[in-house]
């Protein structure tokens, strides 16, 4: 349930062992190998749309590659998409989950880093905030949050979408207690009522992923 990926260049060199499902399609799994990434995307499109003409499938692959180029340029390590029915209700699921490495300021021993980060998240996500909480991860400290923020709709679309349109947002920052660097995992869902289930998956990925050295087993 894990894969090895290099972190963003702004952080000191190293690796993170990601805890992800075994059947996970990760757009970023091949790192900087664009040819291998395109081959993976083409196979995904072929399996997903077997009856679609080849030239149309090629266009779908081009779109995924545009997404890959944008994420890779911005230091994103993982981009997974979940499109399976929700086991509890059977409702359709459209989730996107991202992961990246972020710098976490070193904290003096007397400072509770978890409490500080919880307060920052709570203040930053006041509108639509469900909650922020601290929990223990395999790295040390985990700070998780859930929110149902409003969606900004272009003026020309307002008549075609429900009023007060919202989405689901969940995230976890996992890091050592002393700070330094951390793994940030973020997820979004089109149905805001699925945010708790989404948060559970995000928490598992962030909670059991760890930083390792190249010679670690």
N, C-alpha and C positions, 0 to 999 in steps of 0.2 A: 504493500500500500504506500510505497514511497518512491521518490525519484530524486536525483541529484541535479542541482542547478546552480550556476554561479550567480552571485548577487550583483547589485548595481555597482558600477565602477567608482562611484563617489565614496563607497565604504571600503575598508581595507579588504584585500583579497581573502576569499574563503568560500565555503560551500554551505548550503542549507539542504537538509534532508526533509523533503516535503511529504507529509502524511496525506495521501490522496487515495480515493477508491481505485481498485485494480482496473476498472473499465473506463477510467477517466480519459476524455479527450482533451488534451492540453495543447492549445495553439502554440505555446512557447516551449514545448518540450525539447525541440531540437536546437534551442539556443540561437546562435547566429547562422546556422546552416539553412540558408533560404531555400536551397534546392530540395532538401529533405522535408522542410516544412511544407512546401508546395505539394510534394508527393503525398504527404499525410492529408492535407486539405482536400486534394483531388479524390483520394480514396473515400474520405468521409462524405463528400458530396455524391460520389457515385453510389455508395450504399444507401444514402438517405433519399436520393431522387433517382432510382434506377430507370424510371420511364421517361425522364426528362432528356431531350436531345443533347448530344455531346457538346455542341457549341454553347448551349445555355448553361450546362454544368460548368463549362470553362469560365463563363462570366461569374458564376457563384464563387468559384475558386479565386478569381481575381479580387473579388470583394473581401474574402477572408485574408488574402495576402496584403491588401491595403490596411486591414485591421492589424495584422501582424507587424507590419512595418511601423505603424504608429506606436504600438505597445512596446516594441523592441527599442525604439528610439527614446522612449521615456522610462526605460529601466524596469519594466514589468517582467516578473519571473514566471508567472503562471496566469493563464486565462482559460478557465473551464466553463462549459455551458451545460446546464442540466435541463433536459426537455422530456422528463418521464412523468407519468401520473403520480400524484402525491399518495403514498400508501394509505394514509389515514382517511382520506376522503375521495380519492380517485380524481380529484380536480387536476386539470392540466397545469404543468409547471414550466415556467420560463425563467430560469435563474442564470446569472452570470457571476462568476467568482474570480477575483484577481488577488495576486499576492506580490509583494515587493519588500525590499529591505529598506529600512529607514534608520536614520541616526537618532539615538535616544541620549539626551544629555546625561553625563555621569551624575549620580546622585550621592550626596554625603550620607554616611551611615544613619544619621538621625532623621533623614527625610524619608517618609513613606512614599515611594515612587508611585505605587498603585493608587493611593488616595489622591495624589496630585493629578495623575492622568485622568482619573475618574472625574475630578472636578472640572478639568479643562474640557473633556468631552461633553459633560453635562451643560456647560455654559455655551459651547459651540453649537450644540444641537438642541436648542430649546424648543423650537417649533417642531411638533410631531414626535418629540422624544418619547420613547417607551421607557427605557431605563439604561443605566450604565452600571456595571458591576465588576468587581475584581475577583479573580479566581486563580488557582495554581495551575501552571502549565509545565511541560517537560523542560522548558527553558528557565522557569522560575516564576515570573509574574505574567498574568494575562489580564488585560483590560478589555472588556467587551461592551458593546452597545447595540441597541436596536432603535430604529426610527421609522416613521412613516411620513417622509417629507412630501410637500406638494410638488407637483410637476408643472414646470413652466410650459404653457401651451402657446404656440405661435398664434398671433391674432387671427389669421385666416382659418385656423382649425377649431376655434372656440365653439362654434355651432355644432361641431361633429363629435365632441367628446363630453363625457359627463362632467358636471360641475364639481369643483373641489377634488380634482383628480390627484391621486397620491400613488406613491410607489413604496416598496419595502427596501430598507437599507440596514445592513448588519455588518459589523466589523469587529475584529479582535487584533490588538497589539500584544504580541508575546515577546518578552525580553528577559535578560538576566536582571536580578534585583538591583544590581549596581548600574544598570543602564549600559551605554556604549552603542549597541545596535539592536534592532528588533525586527521581527517579521510582522508586517501588517497584511492582514487578509481581509478583503472587503467583498461583500456580496450584495447584489441587487435582485429584486423580483418584481415582475409586473403587477402581481396581486399583492397589495399591502397586507392582506390578512394571512399571507404565508410567511411573514417575516420571522415568526418564532421558529418554524421548521428550518428556514434558511439560516438563522442564527445558530441553530444546533450544528449544522454541517460546517459552518465557518469556524465555530468553536473547536470542533474536532480537528480540523486541518491545522489551525493555529496552535491548538493545545498540545498536539503530539508531533509537530515538526521541530527540528532541532538544528542548531549550527554544528558543523563538524569540520575537522581538519582533513586535508587530502589523504592522510594515512590512517584515518579512523576506519574501523570495521563497520 
